[in-house]
Amino acid sequence: MSRLNPTPEPTARGGYRFAPLLERVVDGGFCIGCGACAAVPAAPLVMRLQADGLYRPEIRPGRLDDENGPDLGQVCPFYADDNEDTLAQSLYPDAPQHSDALGYFRRCYAGWVTDPQRRAHSSSGGLASWVLEALLADHQVDGVIHVTAVEDDPEAALFRYQIGRRAEQIGHGAKTRYYPVEFSQVMGFVRDHPGRYAFVGVPCFVKALRLLAKRDPAIDQAITYTIGLFCGHMKSTAYAQYLAWQVGVPPAALAGIDFRRKRDGLPANRYGITVQARWPGHGKPQARTAAMDELDGGDWGVGLFKPRACDFCDDVAGETADLVCGDAWLPEYVGDSRGTNLVIVRHPALERLLIDGCKRGAIALEGIAPERVIASQAASYRHRGEGLQVRLAQWDRTGRWRPRKRVMPQLTGVSRRQRWVYALRMIIAERSHAAYARARRLGHHRWFRLLMIPWVLGYRVGHRGVLRALLGPLWRRLRRRGPA
């Protein structure tokens, strides 16, 4: 059980109120595309992959807004009255520790699976997949709701939420997916097929699921555990296409992508990618690989193809998830190319599961101070702490609606140069969508880089200084070592 008391809304005239959600969140550019609003029973909305490569809800034909009906905005992670604090207080009332950065939690760990093959085929240390497989093996859940690769999707998407019921299916969803997905369809399946499920998602998706469960008894009954993933920000479909295009696979030929391919002997954060291309007249897809540091787009701080909602998010640690996994980007771990996870545990049953697995030798665990977990995500905390305060203050000057956040708008105490960096990150994200669409029309990926040069260079000068911004590409070429 999800431990949130379901509170079904009344159904005035059988309709829903959705106009405020569409006008403020969707039209305002704050929709993350999770699908919670479309997952409500008999919802008047349906999720569609839009031309910019992001999911957004559309009104079903013949459905009208009901001003007296339940507010669909209350399941939206960027609109609902509940925030991460109010949800987590109900979910984890007995959690022994709390911090503003990590929320409520029991303990933090660093660790990995001890099976070398399983560790090698994971994005990091393999602990998220191990937990899910252990839950299935112990019959604590009947299925896992996770993101896996698909073929022949009607919207030409490369990934979507599906349900895994066997260990080998969990393995198919083990890798990191920097790609848009939505969960409305799979929630319809869960509602029609009662059982116990574990859900895997980024922080805003887990929050959206909690909001949905609070108002839908069937979902509340079904979701037994939630597994969160640290998230720097999400990407549109253009990110996968742009990376693949740079290794000679144009968007129309892209059949699949592995965003995180480990490279033996190199630090864990110097990973590669593998792209699957399907060429006309060829049978099986053909693979091409490249090192991420050889491609434009590997600098996560630049924020290419980022949804606007991500710049108005203040949850780094998945505060409403029972257990959260991420990469151990710390000096003591990052040098190990095999990968290491950081784990935040909030649910006592999942902590017992980890401890038992460690005793049996299936996984290795080390207790780690919460401050080290925060340090591993230092850039995200700056961007969603001080950076969010600056963005809120700048946005409020426009007089337009924006999501309510747990930090307050503030410009004082932040240098003009740093404010410029925060503002440029948002501008780069916004402009990258149109620039990529133009590059596709012009027929070559280099047009995208050319169109973005003024903004990306301005950001790098502000972020690193003139000398490092200009010499950075040369330095990256000199430091490249090892196989792709």
N, C-alpha and C positions, 0 to 999 in steps of 0.2 A: 504493500500500500504506500501511497505517496505522502501520507501523514498530513495532507491538507484537507480540511473539511469541505466537501463539495457544497456549493451554494448556488443551486440552479436559479436562473433568472426567470421572471414571469414572461409569458409569451403573449404580450398584448397584440390582439388581432392576428397572431401567428407570424408577425413580421419582425424585422430587426432594424435598429437605427444604425446606419452606416455612413451617412453623408459626412458627419464631422471627421470620421476616420479617413475617408478618401480625400477630403478637402485639405486637411491639415497634414496628415502623415504621407499619403501617397502623392498628392499634387505638390506637397512641400518638399519632396525628395527624401523623406526620412524613413521610407519603408525598406526593411532589410530583406523582405521576400520570404519570410519563414513559413507562411501559409497558415498561421494560427487562426486568422479571421475566416479563412475559407474552410477550416477544419471544424468549425462550430456546426452542430447538427442542423441540417436544412439551411445552411448559410446561403445568402443571396450572392455570394462572391465566389469566383474561381480563379486559381493562380495561372498566370501565363508568363512564359519567358518572352521578354520584350526585345525590341531591336537593339537596345544597348547591352544585351547580355545579362540582364538582371530580372528576377521574378517580381511581378507585382500583381495585385488582385484586380480583376475586372468584374463588372456587374453581370450577373446571369441575365439572359433575355427575359423580359417580363417582370423582373423583380424591382420593387419600389421601396424607397426608404420609408420606414415607419417611425415617425417622431416620438411615438409613445412606446416603442418596442425596446427590448434589451440593447444596450450599447455594445456593438462589436468591438469598439475600441478598447474595452476592458480585457481583451486577450492579446492586445498588441504590446510588445515589449517596449515600444517607444511612445506609448500613449496612455497606458493603463494607470490607474491611481496607485496601484501597488508598485513599490520599487523592490530592489534586491534586498534591502534591509527588512522590510515588512514581511516579505515572503520567507526569508531565511530564519527570522525569529520564530515563525510558526513551524518551519521544517525541522529546525535543529535547536529546540529549547534546552537540551542538555549538553550542548557542545561546551567543552571546558575552556576553549580559547576563542578570542575575538580580536581582530584588528581591522582598522579602516581599509587596509589594502587587501586582506585575504578574506574578510567576512568572518563567519563563525566556522570553527574547524576543531578537529580533535588532535591531529598531528600531521607533520610534514615529513616526507621521505624522499630520498633519492634511491633509484634502483633500476633493475633490469631483469629480464628472463635469463635463466642460466643455460637454456638450450641455445647453443651458438647459431643453429640454423634459423630458429625462430627470431632470435635477436637480429640476425643479418637481414631478414626480410621484413623488418618493421621500420617505421620512420625514425624511431628513437630507440628506447629501451625495450619496447614490446609489452609494457605492463598493462596498458588499456585492453589490448586483445586478450592477454592472459586472464585478467579479471572477468571479462565477458565469457570466455570459454569455461572458466571455473564455475561461474554462476549457472551455465547450462549443464555442466557435468554434475553439479550438486543438486540439480533440479530446483534451484531457487527461482529460475525464470524459464519460460517456455520458448521465448524467442528474443532476439536482439534487433532493435530498430536502429539501423546504421546506414551509412552512405557507401554504396558500392558502384563499380563501373558497370555501364550498360551498353548494349549494342542495339541499333535500330530503334532508338527512341523517336517518337513522333515529332518532338521538338528539336531533334538533333543534339540533345544534351548528352554529355559524356558520363554523368553520374546522377544518381538519384537515391532517395531513401528507399530501402527494401528491408525485409525481415529475414534474418538468418536464424536457423534452428539447429545447425550442426557446426562443429568446430571448424571444418574446412570452409564453411560459408563465412565464419567470423574472419578467417584469414584473408578472404577476398575484400574485406572492408578495413584491413589493418592499416593501410597507408593514409598519409595526409592528403586531403583533397582541397586545393585552393580553387574552388569552383562553386558556383551558386547551386543551391538545392532548395526544395521546399517540402514540408511534411504533411500537407493537407490530405493527399490521397492515401498515404499509409495510415494516417489516423482513422480514416473511414474504414479501412480494413480492420484495424484493431478494434474499433467499435463493433463491427459485425462478427468478429472472431474473438470472443472473450478469452483471456488468458493472462499470464504474468509476463511482462515485458521489461527489458532494460532499454533505455533510450540513450543514444550517444549524440552529442551536439556541441557546438560552440556556445559560449555563455548566453548570448541573446536568444538562441533557439531553446535552450533549457529553460530560461525564464519564460519564454512564450508558452512552452509546454506546461509549466507550472500554472500559468494564468488560465490556460485552457482547462486543465484538470480541476482547477478551483470552481469552474462553472459547468463542468461536464462530468457527472458521476461515473459514466462508463470509462472515460479516460483516466480518471482518478483511481478507479479500481484496478485498471490494467497496468499502469506504470508502477513497477515495483522499485526500480532503481534508475537513477540518471547518472551518466558518466559525462563529465564536461572535458573540454579540450581548451588549453590556453589558446588565445586568438589575438594575433596582432591586428588584423582586420580581414575582411572578406574581399573577394575579387569577383569581377564579372567574367563571363565566358571569354572575353577578349584576352585575359591574362594567359590562359592555356594556348589560345590561338597565336598570340604574339610570340611566346617562347618557341612554339613549334615552328612557326614561320621562319624564325632566325636559324633553325637547323635544316631548312630546306623543305619543310612540310607546310604548304599553304593551307588556309583554313578549311577549304572544301575537302582536303585529303586527310584531315586530322581524324583519326579513329580512336585514339586513346592516349593517355599521358600518365606517367609516374613522376610526380613532382619531387620525390625524395629518393634518390638512388645513392646509397652509401658508396664512398670511395676509400678503399683500403689504404691505410697509412696516412690519411689526411684528417685534420680535425673534423668533428662531427658536423660543424656548421659549414663545411665546404663540400656540400653534396652536389650531385648531378641530377639530370633528368633523363628520362627515356620517353621518346615519342613514338607512337604507333601510327603509321601512314597507310592508308588504303588507296592504292592507285588504280585507275581504270584499267581493266584487262588483267589485273593481278588477282590471285586468289587470297591468300592469307595476308594480313597487314604486315608491313615491314617496319623494323625498329631502327630508330636513330637515337644516338645518345650525345650528350654534351655536358660540360661542367657548368653549373649555374653561374659561377663567377666569370664565365666567358660571354654571358648573355646580358643584354639590357633588360632590366626588370628585376634583377636579383637583389637590389638594394631595397629592403622592405620599408625603410623610412621614407622613401620618396612617395609611396602610396599610389602608384599607378593603378587604374581601374578599380579604385576603391569606392564603394557606395557612400553617399553622404552620411547615412545613419552611423557608420563606423566612427566618424569624427564627432559624434554626439553620444558615444558610449563611455560609461565609467566603470565597467565590470571587466577587469583583467583576469580574475581568478575563478570565474564561473561560480559565483557565490551561492547560487541556488542548486548546484549539482552535488550529488552525494559523494562523488569522488572526482577529482580533476587531475588530468595528466598533461604534461608538457615537456618541452626539451630542457635539459639541464645546461643552459648556456652560461656555465660558470667555469673559471679557469681550471678548477680541480677535476672537471668532467669533460669539457668540450674537446680536449685533445684525443679522446678515445673515439676512433672512427666507428666503433660498433654502436655507439649511441647510449645515452642514459636518460631516464625519465626523472622528472620531479613529480611528486604526487602530494595532493592535499586531500585528506580523508575527513569526511563529515559524518558519514553514517557508521554507527558502531559495528554493524554486521560486515561491512566491507573492510573495516579495519581488522576484524578477526580473520577474515578471508586472507588478507595480505600476510598477517603474522603467521597463520597456519602454513601458507605457501612458502614462506621463508624458512620455517622450521623443517619442512619437508625437502628443502633444497631446490624447489622449482623456480624460485625467484631469489634475488639478492636485494636486501633492503638496508639502508643506512638512515638513521634518524638525522634530520637536518633542521637547522634553526629557521624559523619563519623568515627572519631577515635575509637569509641566503636565497630563499625562494623569491622574495621581492627583488633582490639584487639581480636575479637572473632575468627578470622582466623590467629592468630599470627604465629602458626606453619607452615601453608601453605605459608605465606608470607616470612618466613625465608627460607623455602626450595626452593621457586621459585624466591627468590631475591638473597641473599648471596649464598645460596646453588647452584642456577643455574649458578651464576658467576664462582663458583669453578668447577662445572661439565663442563662448556664450556672450561675453561682453561685446565682442565685435558684431555678433549676429543681432543682439538686442537693439543695436543702433538702427537696424533696418526696420524695426517695428513689426517684423513677421513672426508668426508662431514658430515655436521650437519645442522639443521635448523638455519636460521637467527633469532636472538632474540633481544628484546629491551634493554636487559642488556648486559654489556660488560664482556668478560672473565677476571677474576681477582682472584689471590691467596693471594695477600698481604693483611694484616690486619685480616686474618682468621687463627686461631690457628691450629696447626698441628692436634690436637685432633678433632677439629670440621671438618677439611677437611677429616679426616678418617671416621667420621660419615657420611658425605655426600657421600663419595665414597662407603661405605659399603651398604648404602640404595640402591644404584644402582646395586651393585653386588648381593644383596639379591633378588631383583626383577628379575634379569636375571636368577639366579640359581634356583629360586623357580619353574619355569616352567618345567625344566628338572627333578628336584627332585620329583615333583608331578607325572610326567609321570612314573618315576621309582617306586614310591610308589604304583601306580596302578598296575604295572606289578608284584610287590611283594605281593600285595593283602591285605595291611593294611595301614591305615592312619598314624600309628605311625612311619612308615619308613620315611615319609616326615619330621616329626619333628626331627628325628635322623639325617637325611642327612643335615638338615639346621642348626643344633646346632652350629657348629663352627662360622658360619657367623652371626647368630642372637645373640649369646652370645657376640661376638666381638663388634657388634653394640651397645648392651645394656651397655657393659662396657664403651665404648667410650662416649655414650650418657648420662649415669647416674652415672658412677663410679662403681668400683668393688663391693662395699658393697650393693648398691641399686640393681645392676644387679643380684646379687646372692640371695638377700633376697626378691626381688620383687615378685616372685611367691608365697612365703609364706605369704607376706602381702596381696596379692590379695585374698588368701583363707580366711584369717581372716576377711576381710572387707565385704565379701559376706553376704548379708542379704535379706530377702524377698523372695517371690515366683519367680520361673523362668518365 
